Amino acid sequence: MLKNSIIAAVLAVGSLSTSIAYSEEVKELNFGIISTESTSNLKTLWQPFLNDMQEETGIKINAFFAPDYAGVIEGMRFDKVQVAWFGNKSAMEAVDRSGGEVFAQTVDSDGNPGYWSLLVTHKDSLLNSVDDVLKCDGSLNFGIGDPNSTSGFLVPTTYIFAQNGVNPSECFKTVRNANHQTNALSAANKLVDVAANNTENMRRLEDSNPEAYKNLKVIWKSPLIPSDPIVWKNDLDEVAKAKIYKFFMSYGRNGTAEEVTQERKVLADLDWAPFKPSSDAQLYPIRVLAFNKDILKIKSDKKLTDAEKEAKIAELKAKSDEISKLAEQVPSL
């Protein structure tokens, strides 16, 4: 369906009517970039890619940064962002709340099918396992990710805390929300005792700050997380969608040997290989994970009666089963 709509858009360039939110020809748009690390670092990594996108599509591309993931989600909701790079959890929020639609997926530069959430601590720390972290004596400072982060928040919250019936605010001395880079550096400098991170950010840290990287050790690794999605506003003009889609699918693949080599270098700096097509179906496993987290939280909620727990859990399981069936029927591209 996505390919057919793109072909139709290309054939109908001369006859498309003005969309609700855009003029007949989109001349400028904002590209949202989630705050996984400092804005200055992100600008350095992303600007060459956005420059190439602008040149190829003929659309002026502005980078849109926000202090947290919610800023980009809300930016798309209020039409301040038309295309964005998200993690799976934040993409799910953008689809549900901001009229977003997944159309492409990043590909790991090492060929991995995704990435992994991590818990990291200082190399000299006595913490060596999740059991050590969950002693819950109020002595540890924990660095967790942005609430809309998949690897920094949803995954560790589900697999570490909810699965073990642990409330972080009751377990640790402090719980601090920060981006991946800040969490890693805080652990490396002993500003927190343990922090959430992921394999992609750790690989980037190894290149950008090898001394900090050497001061860290990994004490937990999650199940695989699907690679990040690229999302556009579903009411974006179809001609603009066609141009953007063509750019993403051809970037690092088409052109002269010199052009392809240069584009692959730009992608490598982002720790990616050329993109692949995707859809909202990519988010099904993340939706199931979110339901499971809520179920585990309900099971450990001492304020609810057994009957209330049973009713709430039954409702969530029904929704989870529905999504699981959809995942079997409509797999991600």
C-alpha positions in Angstrom: 0.0 0.0 0.0 2.8 2.4 0.8 4.6 1.7 -2.5 1.3 2.2 -4.4 0.6 5.5 -2.7 4.1 6.8 -3.5 3.8 5.8 -7.2 0.4 7.5 -7.3 1.9 10.6 -5.8 4.6 10.8 -8.3 2.2 10.3 -11.2 -0.2 13.0 -9.9 2.3 15.7 -9.1 0.6 18.1 -11.4 -2.9 17.5 -10.2 -2.7 17.1 -6.4 -4.8 19.5 -4.4 -3.5 21.4 -1.4 -3.4 19.3 1.8 -4.9 20.5 5.0 -1.6 21.5 6.6 0.6 22.3 3.6 0.7 24.4 0.5 0.6 22.8 -2.9 4.4 22.5 -2.9 6.2 21.9 0.4 9.3 24.1 0.3 10.5 23.7 3.9 10.1 21.3 6.8 11.5 20.5 10.2 13.3 17.3 11.0 13.0 16.2 14.6 16.0 14.6 16.4 15.5 13.0 19.8 17.8 14.1 22.6 19.9 11.0 23.1 22.9 13.2 23.8 24.0 16.9 23.8 22.6 19.1 21.0 26.1 20.0 19.9 27.0 16.4 19.4 23.8 15.7 17.5 24.2 18.7 15.2 27.7 17.5 14.2 26.4 14.0 13.5 23.2 14.9 11.7 23.9 18.1 9.7 25.7 16.3 6.8 22.8 14.0 6.4 20.2 16.8 6.5 22.3 18.8 4.0 22.2 15.9 1.6 18.5 15.4 2.2 17.9 19.1 1.4 19.9 18.9 -1.8 18.3 15.7 -3.1 14.6 16.7 -2.3 14.8 20.4 -3.1 13.1 21.0 0.3 14.7 23.2 2.9 15.4 20.9 5.9 15.7 22.5 9.3 17.0 20.5 12.3 14.6 20.5 15.2 16.0 19.8 18.7 14.3 19.7 22.0 15.5 19.1 25.6 13.6 15.8 25.9 11.9 13.3 23.7 8.4 14.7 24.5 9.5 18.0 22.8 9.8 16.2 19.5 6.6 14.2 20.0 4.7 17.4 20.8 6.5 19.2 18.0 5.0 16.7 15.5 1.6 16.9 17.2 1.5 20.7 16.7 3.0 20.6 13.2 6.3 22.0 14.2 8.0 18.8 13.1 7.1 17.0 9.9 9.7 14.2 9.8 11.6 12.8 12.8 14.0 10.1 14.0 12.6 8.4 17.0 13.2 5.4 19.2 10.4 2.8 19.2 8.7 4.0 22.4 8.7 7.6 21.3 7.6 6.6 17.8 4.7 4.8 19.3 3.7 8.0 21.2 4.1 10.0 18.0 1.9 7.6 16.1 -0.8 7.5 18.8 -0.7 11.2 19.8 0.8 13.2 17.0 -0.5 11.8 13.7 2.9 10.1 13.0 3.5 7.2 10.6 6.5 5.0 10.4 8.0 4.7 6.9 11.6 3.7 7.3 13.9 1.9 9.7 17.5 2.4 10.6 20.0 -0.4 10.0 22.9 -1.1 12.4 26.3 -0.4 10.8 27.6 -3.8 12.0 24.6 -5.7 10.6 22.8 -6.3 13.9 19.0 -6.7 13.6 18.6 -4.1 16.4 20.3 -3.0 19.6 20.2 -3.7 23.3 19.5 -1.8 26.5 22.3 -1.9 29.1 23.0 -1.2 32.7 26.4 0.3 33.2 28.4 1.2 36.2 32.0 2.4 37.0 34.6 -0.3 36.3 35.6 -0.3 40.0 32.1 -0.7 41.3 31.2 -3.6 43.5 28.0 -3.9 41.5 28.2 -6.8 39.1 24.6 -8.0 38.4 21.0 -7.0 38.5 20.7 -8.7 41.9 23.3 -6.3 43.3 21.4 -3.4 41.9 18.1 -4.6 43.4 19.3 -4.9 47.0 17.0 -1.9 47.5 18.6 -0.6 50.6 18.3 3.1 49.5 22.0 3.5 49.1 22.3 3.7 45.3 21.9 6.5 42.9 20.3 5.3 39.7 20.4 7.1 36.3 17.4 6.2 34.1 16.6 7.5 30.6 14.0 9.8 29.2 10.4 8.6 30.0 9.8 8.2 26.2 13.1 6.3 25.6 12.8 2.6 24.7 16.2 1.5 25.8 16.7 4.1 28.6 13.3 3.7 30.2 10.7 1.3 28.9 13.0 -1.8 28.6 14.8 -1.5 32.0 11.5 -0.5 33.7 9.9 -3.7 32.3 12.6 -6.3 32.6 14.3 -5.1 35.7 11.8 -3.3 37.9 8.3 -4.4 36.9 9.4 -8.0 36.4 10.8 -8.0 39.9 8.0 -6.1 41.6 10.3 -3.2 42.4 9.4 0.5 42.7 12.6 2.4 41.8 11.6 5.4 44.0 11.5 3.0 47.0 14.6 1.1 46.0 17.2 3.8 45.4 18.5 6.8 47.1 17.8 8.9 44.0 16.5 8.2 40.5 17.6 10.8 37.9 16.3 11.1 34.3 18.8 12.0 31.7 19.8 11.3 28.1 22.1 8.3 27.2 25.3 10.4 27.0 24.7 12.1 30.4 23.9 8.7 32.0 27.1 7.1 30.7 29.3 10.0 31.8 27.6 10.2 35.2 28.4 6.5 35.7 31.9 6.9 34.4 32.5 9.8 36.8 30.8 8.1 39.8 28.0 10.7 39.9 25.5 7.8 39.9 26.2 4.3 40.9 24.4 2.6 38.0 22.7 3.9 34.8 20.7 2.8 31.8 22.2 3.0 28.4 22.3 1.1 25.1 24.8 -0.6 22.8 24.6 2.1 20.1 25.4 4.9 22.5 28.2 3.0 24.1 29.8 2.4 20.7 29.6 6.1 20.0 31.1 6.9 23.4 34.0 4.6 22.7 34.9 6.8 19.7 34.1 10.2 21.1 35.3 9.7 24.7 37.5 6.6 25.1 38.6 7.5 28.6 35.1 7.6 29.9 34.3 4.4 28.0 37.2 2.6 29.6 35.8 3.6 33.1 32.5 1.7 32.4 31.5 -1.9 32.7 28.2 -3.5 31.6 26.3 -5.5 34.2 23.1 -6.2 32.3 22.0 -6.6 28.7 18.4 -6.7 27.6 16.6 -8.8 24.9 16.9 -7.4 21.4 15.2 -4.1 20.6 14.1 -3.4 17.0 16.2 -0.7 15.2 14.9 2.9 15.3 12.1 4.1 13.1 11.9 7.2 10.9 8.4 8.8 11.1 6.6 11.4 9.1 3.3 13.3 9.7 0.6 11.3 8.0 -1.0 14.4 6.5 2.3 15.5 4.9 1.8 16.3 1.2 2.1 13.1 -0.9 4.6 14.7 -3.3 6.8 15.6 -0.4 6.4 12.1 1.0 7.5 10.6 -2.4 10.6 12.8 -2.4 11.6 12.0 1.2 10.9 8.3 0.7 13.1 8.1 -2.4 15.9 9.9 -0.6 15.9 7.5 2.4 15.7 4.4 0.3 18.4 5.5 -2.2 20.8 7.1 0.3 24.1 5.2 0.4 22.9 2.9 -2.4 22.5 5.0 -5.6 24.9 7.3 -7.4 28.5 7.3 -8.4 31.1 5.3 -6.4 32.3 8.6 -4.9 28.7 9.6 -3.9 27.9 6.3 -2.4 31.1 6.2 -0.5 30.5 9.7 1.0 26.9 8.9 1.9 28.0 5.6 3.6 30.5 7.6 5.6 27.7 10.0 6.8 25.6 7.0 7.8 28.6 5.4 9.5 29.0 8.5 11.7 25.5 7.9 12.8 26.3 4.2 13.4 24.0 3.1 10.5 24.0 1.4 7.2 21.5 2.3 4.4 17.8 2.4 5.6 15.1 -0.1 4.8 11.4 0.3 4.4 9.2 0.0 7.5 5.6 0.6 8.8 3.7 1.1 12.0 3.8 -2.7 12.3 7.4 -2.3 13.5 5.9 -1.0 16.8 3.8 -4.1 17.6 6.5 -5.7 19.8 7.0 -2.4 21.7 3.2 -2.2 22.3 3.2 -5.7 23.7 6.2 -4.8 25.9 4.4 -1.8 27.2 1.3 -3.9 28.1 3.4 -6.4 29.9 5.1 -3.7 31.9 1.7 -2.4 33.0 0.5 -5.9 33.9 3.5 -6.5 36.0 3.0 -3.1 37.7 -0.6 -4.0 38.5 0.4 -7.4 40.0 2.6 -5.7 42.5 0.2 -2.8 43.3 -0.7 -3.2 47.0 -3.5 -0.7 46.7 -5.6 -2.9 44.4 -7.8 -5.8 45.5 -7.4 -9.2 43.9 -10.6 -8.6 41.9 -9.5 -5.2 40.7 -6.1 -6.6 39.6 -7.8 -9.5 37.8 -10.1 -7.1 35.9 -7.4 -4.7 34.9 -5.0 -7.5 33.9 -7.7 -9.2 31.8 -8.3 -6.0 29.9 -4.6 -5.4 29.2 -4.0 -9.1 28.2 -6.9 -8.8 25.7 -5.3 -5.7 24.1 -1.9 -7.4 24.1 -3.3 -10.5 22.4 -5.0 -8.4 19.8 -1.7 -6.7 19.0 0.2 -10.0 18.9 -2.3 -11.3 16.4 -1.8 -8.3 14.2 1.9 -8.8 14.4 1.4 -12.3 12.9 -0.9 -11.1 10.2 0.8 -7.8 9.2 4.5 -8.2 9.8 6.8 -5.2 9.5 8.2 -4.7 6.0 
